[in-house]
């Protein structure tokens, strides 16, 4: 196996370096165009969903989520593992679990690579409308609140550093582009 | 160590499950509020930079980058490891390495969590202006071209699925918000 200009990182061996139920670390032994050997580890993670749930006032649902890597709570879009389901179905499940919200309409806005250089995960961005807000039965300790916020207020939160995860912002990028096409 | 409503995932033990020069997989043994024990693995990755380099025509620099996790080439914003440097310095280095471009002005637009639920990495988004485009000496086999593209053309690329990494789109989200404040 030789590296070529089209495929400049050739894999000459590979092993599973670590695995748990949610991710696999695959360590590839590589060779570059120069002939240099090295390793490149790829985090294999299944596709996830990120949900933009919009109410009749055009406000977007945010959830207050505990993120263990930072040991902190953050407002962000609801989302979670796709679990191999159809993305709209997975989004409906996550939206109900995290925010107690159901929706009568769901459409996929796009599919983004979460962290290109390191992970295989795609986030499928699902817009859910015609929502019904139920009593919020918190099923997971890692969410503790929900609120509907206008896009302008979201941008104010971003400016204040209160909403700052790439997965929410890239999803909202697609939503703003979708909105611009509806006018 | 007990889980509490404020910190619903308590860590009762931890180990380094895997490590290479670019990342560490830390496997935490956890206990939840219910008392259930489990594991939570966190990918520890240093901060990176993503660069929005804008020329005098208000076009943005994209680079054609090989991404080994997908074994494919994608147009995206330049970026890379921060290597512990000041973000503007790191951005200047990456921009020259990847695109042969230097810039006389650099400002940090924000700092985003790349993949909240899994990784510790922040991407620092750096806007670089007053750029000088040099002959493009490709120092890395994993980039093979650069181009300057207007925001409208970027959005057309996004719609066609030609630009679809979350790190670029979340960075461009911050840039559009910054632009809106300049008017």
Contacts between the chains, C-beta under 8 A, distances in Angstrom:
chain1	res1	chain2	res2	distance
A	3	B	141	7.2
A	5	B	141	7.5
A	5	B	144	7.3
A	7	B	66	7.7
A	7	B	71	6.6
A	8	B	66	5.5
A	8	B	141	3.8
A	8	B	142	5.7
A	9	B	66	6.8
A	9	B	68	4.8
A	9	B	141	7.9
A	9	B	142	7.1
A	17	B	18	4.9
A	18	B	17	4.8
A	18	B	18	4.2
A	18	B	25	5.3
A	18	B	27	7.9
A	18	B	41	7.6
A	20	B	27	7.3
A	20	B	39	6.2
A	20	B	41	5.4
A	22	B	41	7.3
A	22	B	118	8.0
A	23	B	41	6.7
A	23	B	118	7.1
A	25	B	18	5.3
A	25	B	25	5.8
A	27	B	18	7.9
A	27	B	20	7.3
A	28	B	68	7.5
A	30	B	68	7.7
A	32	B	141	6.1
A	33	B	141	4.7
A	34	B	141	7.7
A	39	B	20	6.2
A	40	B	68	5.3
A	41	B	18	7.6
A	41	B	20	5.4
A	41	B	22	7.3
A	41	B	23	6.7
A	42	B	68	6.7
A	42	B	69	4.6
A	43	B	43	6.1
A	43	B	69	7.9
A	43	B	118	7.8
A	45	B	118	7.0
A	65	B	116	7.7
A	66	B	7	7.7
A	66	B	8	5.5
A	66	B	9	6.8
A	67	B	113	7.6
A	67	B	116	4.9
A	67	B	117	6.1
A	68	B	9	4.8
A	68	B	28	7.5
A	68	B	30	7.7
A	68	B	40	5.2
A	68	B	42	6.7
A	68	B	117	7.6
A	69	B	42	4.6
A	69	B	43	7.9
A	69	B	116	7.0
A	69	B	117	7.0
A	69	B	118	6.6
A	69	B	119	6.2
A	69	B	120	5.0
A	70	B	113	7.0
A	70	B	116	7.5
A	70	B	120	7.1
A	71	B	7	6.7
A	74	B	113	7.7
A	74	B	116	6.9
A	76	B	116	6.8
A	110	B	158	7.5
A	110	B	161	7.7
A	110	B	164	6.9
A	111	B	164	7.0
A	112	B	164	5.2
A	112	B	165	6.5
A	112	B	166	4.6
A	112	B	169	6.5
A	113	B	67	7.6
A	113	B	70	7.0
A	113	B	74	7.7
A	113	B	164	6.2
A	113	B	165	4.6
A	113	B	166	6.4
A	114	B	114	7.4
A	114	B	115	5.3
A	114	B	166	5.1
A	115	B	114	5.3
A	115	B	115	5.3
A	115	B	119	7.0
A	115	B	121	7.4
A	115	B	166	7.1
A	115	B	167	6.7
A	116	B	65	7.7
A	116	B	67	4.9
A	116	B	69	7.0
A	116	B	70	7.5
A	116	B	74	7.0
A	116	B	76	6.8
A	116	B	165	4.5
A	116	B	166	8.0
A	116	B	167	6.5
A	117	B	67	6.1
A	117	B	68	7.6
A	117	B	69	7.1
A	118	B	22	8.0
A	118	B	23	7.1
A	118	B	43	7.8
A	118	B	45	7.0
A	118	B	69	6.6
A	118	B	119	8.0
A	119	B	69	6.2
A	119	B	115	7.0
A	119	B	118	8.0
A	120	B	69	5.0
A	120	B	70	7.1
A	121	B	115	7.5
A	123	B	166	6.5
A	141	B	3	7.2
A	141	B	5	7.4
A	141	B	8	3.7
A	141	B	9	7.9
A	141	B	32	6.1
A	141	B	33	4.7
A	141	B	34	7.7
A	142	B	8	5.7
A	142	B	9	7.1
A	144	B	5	7.3
A	155	B	177	5.6
A	158	B	110	7.5
A	158	B	173	7.7
A	158	B	174	7.3
A	158	B	177	6.5
A	159	B	177	7.0
A	161	B	110	7.8
A	164	B	110	6.9
A	164	B	111	7.0
A	164	B	112	5.2
A	164	B	113	6.2
A	165	B	112	6.5
A	165	B	113	4.6
A	165	B	116	4.5
A	166	B	112	4.6
A	166	B	113	6.4
A	166	B	114	5.1
A	166	B	115	7.1
A	166	B	116	8.0
A	166	B	123	6.5
A	166	B	166	5.2
A	166	B	167	6.1
A	166	B	170	3.9
A	167	B	115	6.7
A	167	B	116	6.5
A	167	B	166	6.1
A	167	B	170	7.8
A	169	B	112	6.5
A	169	B	169	7.3
A	169	B	170	3.8
A	169	B	173	4.3
A	169	B	174	7.3
A	170	B	166	3.9
A	170	B	167	7.8
A	170	B	169	3.9
A	170	B	170	4.4
A	170	B	173	7.0
A	172	B	173	6.4
A	173	B	158	7.7
A	173	B	169	4.3
A	173	B	170	7.0
A	173	B	172	6.4
A	173	B	173	4.8
A	174	B	158	7.3
A	174	B	169	7.3
A	176	B	176	7.9
A	177	B	155	5.6
A	177	B	158	6.5
A	177	B	159	7.0
